């Protein structure tokens, strides 16, 4: 039977290269670097691998000799090395290979360490990865802002530990108060947790921020909350719009404003584009000679290029803008944004006329065109870059009505120039006779 052969003193004093056997498979390995003369010592566990036996020769039937390192002599003393060797013998007794088990443990620790990242860190990685495919560069900043502000309860938590109660800690205070924002926050938290699971930072399984069959059981649907709130406040479910009969008075007030937001709002009114498309407008998109504004598909809701005809009023507006930036017509003075925000334009519109929304000016133009012009519905819808819902119709409709839209824009801009109180008259092309 093997017995203990070494003492701590012997181990401390030995300098001779080779192996000192302590018994039970434990050895002290001493090595000398031939170049530096430096002596190093380490503990090893030697064993016969029963899964890899010799098939020939004098050792036929015996397992091949293997060594598993147990650590440096400087780190572990003799007593500690014996405990580590004992663990290896126990593994052998269980039919396990100590070398393979050591590799598995190292991998487990690496995986555990990899999971020790916060929700905030994962959010940054997701935003960086996804932002290259987003149409609007403002989206990345919006994700940063909403998660930094509304996901505070989980931002510093390990992403691997986040569960449903943690997600609810973010949503409970805001769901019924700012439901639309809360719904975006929930979706973004879900996306970050999904990214973390796919990237190996948390266990794959049901996402604690998912809606269907989970949070949808404890929160009212966002659309219903919004409808009930607007009904209780006596508001329409649609974007509040200005009566077209008030456009003269509104434009008179707007043109007295000198801010960059005022010029952006004027461009929105005259062209009937969405606020995001105007705020992010680039100089390179405008051809003032050919009199058009080409909004690329990446900036459009429908994902298709949109050609906006430029009337004389729009051309004068564009030419009057100061060249504050080489890229954007309406650059932002805030370091966190590259062009002005939709919200800053909305605040101006509400200050000039309480209750209106920027998006509502598209409805104002549509209502005027429907009631006071002969421009066809197809031309009006195309002017707003609305896509045809009918697959049958869209399959045969291969036109953007550019010429007719230019006529519509001219009529609309002339109407916006009329003095306050002027009565609108029927204008425009009689589409039934000229189509």
C-alpha positions as CSV (number, residue, x, y, z in Angstrom):
1,X,0.0,0.0,0.0
2,X,1.3,3.4,-0.9
3,X,2.3,5.7,2.0
4,X,3.0,9.3,2.4
5,X,6.7,9.9,1.5
6,X,7.1,13.7,1.5
7,X,7.3,16.4,4.1
8,X,6.9,20.2,3.6
9,X,10.5,20.7,4.5
10,X,11.7,18.2,1.8
11,X,9.5,20.0,-0.7
12,X,10.9,23.4,0.3
13,X,14.5,22.3,0.0
14,X,14.5,20.2,-3.1
15,X,16.1,21.8,-6.2
16,X,17.0,18.8,-8.2
17,X,15.0,18.5,-11.5
18,X,12.6,15.5,-11.5
19,X,9.6,14.1,-9.7
20,X,9.2,13.5,-6.0
21,X,6.6,10.9,-5.2
22,X,4.3,11.6,-2.2
23,X,2.1,8.5,-2.9
24,X,-1.5,8.1,-4.0
25,X,-0.6,9.6,-7.4
26,X,0.7,12.9,-6.1
27,X,4.1,14.2,-7.3
28,X,6.1,17.3,-6.9
29,X,7.6,18.2,-10.3
30,X,10.8,20.3,-10.3
31,X,12.1,21.8,-13.5
32,X,15.1,24.0,-14.3
33,X,15.2,26.5,-17.2
34,X,18.6,25.8,-19.0
35,X,18.8,29.4,-20.1
36,X,17.9,31.3,-17.0
37,X,18.8,28.7,-14.4
38,X,15.4,29.4,-12.8
39,X,13.9,26.5,-10.9
40,X,10.1,26.0,-10.9
41,X,8.0,23.5,-8.9
42,X,4.5,22.4,-9.5
43,X,2.1,19.6,-8.3
44,X,0.9,16.9,-10.6
45,X,-1.4,14.0,-10.3
46,X,-0.4,10.9,-12.2
47,X,-2.9,8.2,-13.1
48,X,-3.6,5.4,-15.6
49,X,-6.3,6.2,-18.0
50,X,-8.6,3.2,-18.1
51,X,-10.3,4.5,-21.3
52,X,-7.0,4.4,-23.2
53,X,-5.2,1.1,-22.7
54,X,-2.1,-0.3,-24.4
55,X,-2.9,-3.0,-26.9
56,X,0.6,-4.3,-27.4
57,X,3.9,-4.6,-25.6
58,X,4.8,-5.2,-22.0
59,X,2.2,-2.7,-20.8
60,X,-0.6,-4.4,-22.7
61,X,-3.9,-4.0,-20.9
62,X,-2.7,-1.1,-18.8
63,X,-4.1,2.4,-19.1
64,X,-1.7,5.0,-20.5
65,X,0.0,7.2,-18.0
66,X,-1.5,10.7,-17.8
67,X,-0.7,13.8,-15.7
68,X,-3.1,16.4,-14.5
69,X,-1.5,19.7,-13.2
70,X,-2.7,20.6,-9.7
71,X,-1.1,24.1,-9.5
72,X,2.1,25.8,-8.6
73,X,4.2,24.9,-5.5
74,X,4.2,28.6,-4.7
75,X,0.4,28.6,-4.6
76,X,-0.4,25.3,-2.8
77,X,1.5,23.7,0.0
78,X,1.8,20.0,0.5
79,X,-1.4,19.7,2.6
80,X,-3.5,21.5,0.0
81,X,-1.9,19.5,-2.9
82,X,-3.0,16.3,-1.1
83,X,-6.6,17.5,-1.0
84,X,-6.5,18.3,-4.7
85,X,-5.1,14.9,-5.5
86,X,-7.8,13.3,-3.3
87,X,-10.4,15.0,-5.5
88,X,-8.8,13.5,-8.6
89,X,-8.9,10.0,-7.1
90,X,-12.6,10.5,-6.3
91,X,-13.2,11.4,-9.9
92,X,-11.4,8.3,-11.0
93,X,-13.5,6.2,-8.7
94,X,-16.6,7.7,-10.3
95,X,-15.3,6.7,-13.8
96,X,-14.4,10.3,-14.7
97,X,-11.1,11.5,-16.2
98,X,-9.5,14.2,-14.0
99,X,-8.0,16.0,-17.0
100,X,-11.4,16.1,-18.8
101,X,-13.1,17.2,-15.6
102,X,-10.6,20.0,-15.1
103,X,-11.3,21.3,-18.7
104,X,-15.0,21.2,-18.0
105,X,-14.6,23.1,-14.8
106,X,-12.5,25.8,-16.5
107,X,-15.1,26.1,-19.3
108,X,-17.9,26.4,-16.7
109,X,-16.0,29.1,-14.9
110,X,-15.4,31.0,-18.2
111,X,-19.1,30.7,-19.0
112,X,-20.0,31.9,-15.6
113,X,-17.6,34.8,-15.9
114,X,-19.0,35.7,-19.3
115,X,-22.5,35.9,-17.9
116,X,-21.4,38.4,-15.3
117,X,-22.4,41.4,-17.4
118,X,-25.1,43.9,-16.7
119,X,-28.3,44.7,-18.6
120,X,-26.9,48.1,-19.4
121,X,-23.8,46.6,-21.0
122,X,-25.9,44.2,-23.1
123,X,-28.2,47.1,-24.2
124,X,-25.2,49.0,-25.5
125,X,-24.0,46.0,-27.5
126,X,-27.4,45.4,-29.0
127,X,-27.9,49.1,-30.0
128,X,-24.4,49.2,-31.6
129,X,-25.1,46.0,-33.5
130,X,-28.6,47.0,-34.7
131,X,-28.1,50.7,-35.4
132,X,-26.4,49.9,-38.7
133,X,-29.7,48.7,-40.1
134,X,-32.0,51.4,-38.7
135,X,-33.3,53.9,-41.2
136,X,-33.1,56.9,-38.9
137,X,-29.9,57.6,-36.9
138,X,-32.0,59.1,-34.1
139,X,-33.3,55.6,-33.3
140,X,-30.1,54.7,-31.5
141,X,-30.3,57.8,-29.3
142,X,-34.0,57.1,-28.5
143,X,-33.1,53.5,-27.4
144,X,-30.3,54.9,-25.2
145,X,-32.5,57.5,-23.7
146,X,-35.5,55.2,-22.9
147,X,-33.5,52.4,-21.5
148,X,-31.2,54.7,-19.4
149,X,-34.3,56.4,-17.9
150,X,-37.0,53.8,-17.7
151,X,-34.9,50.6,-17.2
152,X,-33.1,52.0,-14.2
153,X,-34.3,49.2,-11.9
154,X,-32.4,46.6,-14.0
155,X,-29.6,48.5,-15.7
156,X,-27.1,47.5,-13.0
157,X,-28.4,43.9,-12.6
158,X,-26.6,41.0,-14.1
159,X,-28.5,40.2,-17.3
160,X,-28.4,36.5,-16.3
161,X,-30.4,37.2,-13.1
162,X,-33.2,39.3,-14.5
163,X,-36.6,37.8,-14.1
164,X,-40.2,38.9,-14.5
165,X,-40.5,40.8,-11.2
166,X,-37.4,42.9,-12.3
167,X,-39.1,43.7,-15.6
168,X,-42.3,44.7,-13.9
169,X,-40.4,47.0,-11.6
170,X,-39.6,49.0,-14.7
171,X,-43.2,48.9,-16.2
172,X,-45.5,49.1,-13.2
173,X,-44.9,52.8,-12.5
174,X,-45.5,53.9,-16.1
175,X,-47.8,51.5,-17.9
176,X,-51.1,53.4,-17.2
177,X,-49.5,56.8,-17.1
178,X,-47.4,56.8,-20.3
179,X,-48.6,53.6,-22.0
180,X,-47.1,54.2,-25.4
181,X,-43.7,54.8,-24.0
182,X,-44.0,51.9,-21.6
183,X,-44.9,49.6,-24.5
184,X,-41.7,50.7,-26.3
185,X,-39.7,50.1,-23.1
186,X,-41.1,46.6,-22.7
187,X,-40.3,45.8,-26.3
188,X,-36.7,47.1,-26.0
189,X,-36.1,45.2,-22.8
190,X,-37.4,42.0,-24.5
191,X,-35.0,42.6,-27.4
192,X,-32.0,43.2,-25.1
193,X,-32.8,40.0,-23.1
194,X,-33.2,38.0,-26.3
195,X,-29.8,39.3,-27.5
196,X,-28.2,38.3,-24.2
197,X,-29.6,34.8,-24.5
198,X,-28.5,34.3,-28.0
199,X,-25.1,35.7,-27.1
200,X,-24.7,33.3,-24.2
201,X,-25.0,35.8,-21.4
202,X,-28.2,34.3,-19.9
203,X,-29.9,30.9,-20.1
204,X,-32.1,30.4,-23.1
205,X,-35.7,30.0,-22.3
206,X,-38.9,32.1,-22.0
207,X,-38.2,35.8,-22.1
208,X,-39.5,37.5,-19.0
209,X,-40.3,40.7,-21.0
210,X,-42.4,38.8,-23.6
211,X,-46.0,40.1,-24.1
212,X,-48.1,37.2,-25.5
213,X,-49.1,34.7,-22.8
214,X,-47.0,36.6,-20.2
215,X,-47.1,40.3,-19.5
216,X,-50.2,40.6,-21.6
217,X,-52.0,38.8,-18.8
218,X,-51.2,41.5,-16.2
219,X,-51.2,44.8,-18.3
220,X,-54.0,46.3,-20.4
221,X,-53.3,46.4,-24.1
222,X,-51.6,49.7,-25.0
223,X,-54.1,50.5,-27.8
224,X,-57.0,50.1,-25.5
225,X,-55.5,52.2,-22.7
226,X,-54.8,55.0,-25.2
227,X,-58.3,54.9,-26.7
228,X,-60.0,54.9,-23.3
229,X,-57.8,57.8,-22.1
230,X,-58.4,59.9,-25.2
231,X,-62.2,59.1,-24.9
232,X,-62.1,60.2,-21.2
233,X,-60.4,63.4,-22.3
234,X,-62.9,64.0,-25.1
235,X,-60.2,63.7,-27.8
236,X,-60.3,62.0,-31.2
237,X,-58.4,58.8,-31.7
238,X,-56.7,60.4,-34.7
239,X,-53.9,63.0,-34.8
240,X,-55.4,66.4,-34.0
241,X,-55.4,68.5,-37.2
242,X,-56.0,72.1,-38.0
243,X,-59.2,73.1,-39.9
244,X,-58.0,74.1,-43.4
245,X,-60.1,77.3,-43.1
246,X,-57.6,78.4,-40.4
247,X,-54.5,77.8,-42.5
248,X,-54.1,81.4,-43.5
249,X,-54.0,82.6,-40.0
250,X,-51.7,79.8,-38.9
251,X,-49.2,80.4,-41.7
252,X,-49.1,84.1,-40.9
253,X,-48.1,83.3,-37.3
254,X,-45.7,80.6,-38.4
255,X,-43.8,82.9,-40.8
256,X,-43.3,85.5,-38.1
257,X,-41.3,82.9,-36.2
258,X,-37.5,83.0,-36.9
259,X,-36.4,79.7,-35.3
260,X,-35.0,76.7,-37.2
261,X,-38.0,74.7,-35.9
262,X,-40.3,77.2,-37.6
263,X,-38.7,76.7,-41.0
264,X,-38.8,72.9,-40.5
265,X,-42.5,73.1,-39.6
266,X,-43.2,75.3,-42.7
267,X,-41.5,72.7,-44.9
268,X,-43.7,70.0,-43.3
269,X,-46.8,72.0,-44.0
270,X,-46.0,72.9,-47.6
271,X,-44.8,69.4,-48.6
272,X,-47.0,67.2,-46.4
273,X,-44.1,64.9,-45.4
274,X,-43.8,63.3,-42.0
275,X,-41.9,65.2,-39.3
276,X,-39.1,62.7,-39.2
277,X,-38.5,63.0,-42.9
278,X,-38.3,66.8,-42.7
279,X,-36.2,67.0,-39.5
280,X,-33.6,64.7,-41.0
281,X,-33.6,66.3,-44.5
282,X,-30.2,66.5,-46.1
283,X,-28.9,69.1,-48.6
284,X,-27.8,66.4,-51.0
285,X,-31.4,65.2,-51.4
286,X,-32.6,68.4,-53.0
287,X,-32.2,69.3,-56.7
288,X,-33.3,72.9,-56.9
289,X,-32.8,73.1,-60.7
290,X,-35.0,70.1,-61.4
291,X,-37.3,71.2,-58.5
292,X,-37.6,68.0,-56.5
293,X,-36.7,66.5,-53.2
294,X,-35.8,62.8,-53.3
295,X,-36.3,61.2,-49.9
296,X,-34.4,57.8,-49.8
297,X,-36.2,54.6,-49.0
298,X,-34.1,54.3,-45.8
299,X,-35.9,57.4,-44.4
300,X,-39.4,56.5,-45.5
301,X,-42.0,54.6,-43.5
302,X,-43.0,52.6,-46.5
303,X,-39.4,51.7,-47.4
304,X,-39.6,53.2,-50.9
305,X,-38.0,56.3,-52.4
306,X,-40.3,59.3,-52.5
307,X,-40.0,62.2,-54.9
308,X,-41.5,65.5,-53.6
309,X,-42.2,68.2,-56.2
310,X,-41.0,71.6,-55.1
311,X,-43.2,74.6,-55.7
312,X,-42.0,78.1,-55.9
313,X,-42.9,78.7,-52.2
314,X,-40.9,75.6,-51.2
315,X,-37.9,76.7,-53.4
316,X,-37.9,80.1,-51.7
317,X,-38.0,78.5,-48.3
318,X,-35.1,76.2,-49.1
319,X,-33.0,79.0,-50.5
320,X,-33.6,81.2,-47.5
321,X,-32.3,78.6,-45.0
322,X,-28.8,79.4,-43.5
323,X,-26.2,76.7,-44.3
324,X,-25.5,75.9,-40.7
325,X,-24.4,72.4,-41.5
326,X,-22.9,70.7,-44.6
327,X,-25.2,67.7,-44.3
328,X,-28.5,68.6,-42.6
329,X,-31.0,71.4,-43.3
330,X,-32.0,71.6,-39.7
331,X,-28.9,70.6,-37.6
332,X,-29.3,70.3,-33.8
333,X,-27.4,72.3,-31.4
334,X,-27.6,69.5,-28.8
335,X,-24.5,67.3,-28.8
336,X,-26.6,64.1,-28.3
337,X,-28.5,64.6,-31.6
338,X,-27.4,65.4,-35.2
339,X,-30.6,67.2,-36.3
340,X,-33.6,68.8,-34.5
341,X,-36.1,66.5,-32.8
342,X,-39.7,65.9,-33.9
343,X,-40.8,67.0,-30.4
344,X,-39.2,70.4,-30.7
345,X,-41.3,71.1,-33.8
346,X,-44.4,69.7,-32.1
347,X,-43.9,72.1,-29.2
348,X,-43.7,75.0,-31.6
349,X,-46.9,73.9,-33.4
350,X,-48.8,73.6,-30.1
351,X,-47.6,77.0,-29.0
352,X,-48.9,78.6,-32.2
353,X,-52.2,76.7,-32.1
354,X,-53.2,74.8,-29.0
355,X,-54.2,71.2,-29.6
356,X,-52.8,70.6,-33.1
357,X,-50.2,68.0,-33.9
358,X,-47.5,68.1,-36.6
359,X,-48.7,64.9,-38.2
360,X,-52.2,66.4,-38.3
361,X,-51.2,68.9,-41.0
362,X,-51.2,65.9,-43.4
363,X,-54.9,65.5,-42.6
364,X,-55.4,69.2,-43.1
365,X,-54.1,69.1,-46.6
366,X,-56.1,65.9,-47.4
367,X,-59.3,67.4,-46.0
368,X,-58.8,70.6,-48.1
369,X,-57.9,68.6,-51.2
370,X,-61.0,66.4,-50.8
371,X,-63.4,69.2,-50.2
372,X,-62.0,72.1,-52.3
373,X,-60.2,70.5,-55.3
374,X,-60.7,68.0,-58.1
375,X,-57.5,66.2,-57.5
376,X,-58.1,62.4,-57.4
377,X,-57.9,60.3,-54.2
378,X,-55.0,58.3,-55.8
379,X,-53.0,61.5,-56.3
380,X,-53.7,62.8,-52.8
381,X,-52.7,59.4,-51.2
382,X,-49.5,59.2,-53.3
383,X,-48.6,62.8,-52.2
384,X,-48.6,61.5,-48.6
385,X,-46.5,58.4,-49.6
386,X,-49.3,56.1,-48.7
387,X,-49.1,52.7,-50.2
388,X,-52.0,51.0,-51.9
389,X,-53.5,48.4,-49.5
390,X,-55.2,46.4,-52.2
391,X,-52.7,43.9,-53.7
392,X,-54.7,43.7,-56.9
393,X,-54.7,47.4,-57.4
394,X,-51.0,47.8,-56.5
395,X,-50.0,45.1,-59.0
396,X,-51.4,47.2,-61.9
397,X,-50.6,50.7,-60.5
398,X,-47.0,51.6,-61.6
399,X,-47.0,55.4,-61.3
400,X,-46.2,58.0,-58.7
401,X,-48.4,60.6,-60.3
402,X,-45.5,63.0,-60.2
403,X,-46.9,65.6,-62.6
404,X,-50.3,65.6,-61.0
405,X,-48.8,65.7,-57.5
406,X,-46.8,68.8,-58.6
407,X,-50.1,70.4,-59.5
408,X,-51.6,69.4,-56.2
409,X,-48.6,70.9,-54.3
410,X,-48.8,74.1,-56.2
411,X,-52.5,74.5,-55.4
412,X,-52.0,73.6,-51.7
413,X,-49.1,76.0,-51.4
414,X,-51.0,78.8,-53.1
415,X,-53.9,78.1,-50.7
416,X,-51.5,78.4,-47.7
417,X,-50.4,81.8,-49.0
418,X,-54.0,83.2,-48.9
419,X,-54.6,85.8,-46.2
420,X,-56.6,84.9,-43.1
421,X,-60.3,84.7,-43.7
422,X,-60.1,84.2,-47.4
423,X,-62.7,81.7,-48.6
424,X,-61.3,78.7,-50.4
425,X,-62.6,78.0,-53.9
426,X,-62.6,74.7,-55.8
427,X,-59.3,74.3,-57.7
428,X,-57.2,71.7,-59.4
429,X,-57.4,69.4,-62.3
430,X,-60.7,67.6,-63.1
431,X,-59.3,64.1,-62.9
432,X,-62.3,62.5,-64.5
433,X,-61.7,64.3,-67.8
434,X,-57.9,64.4,-67.8
435,X,-57.0,61.0,-66.4
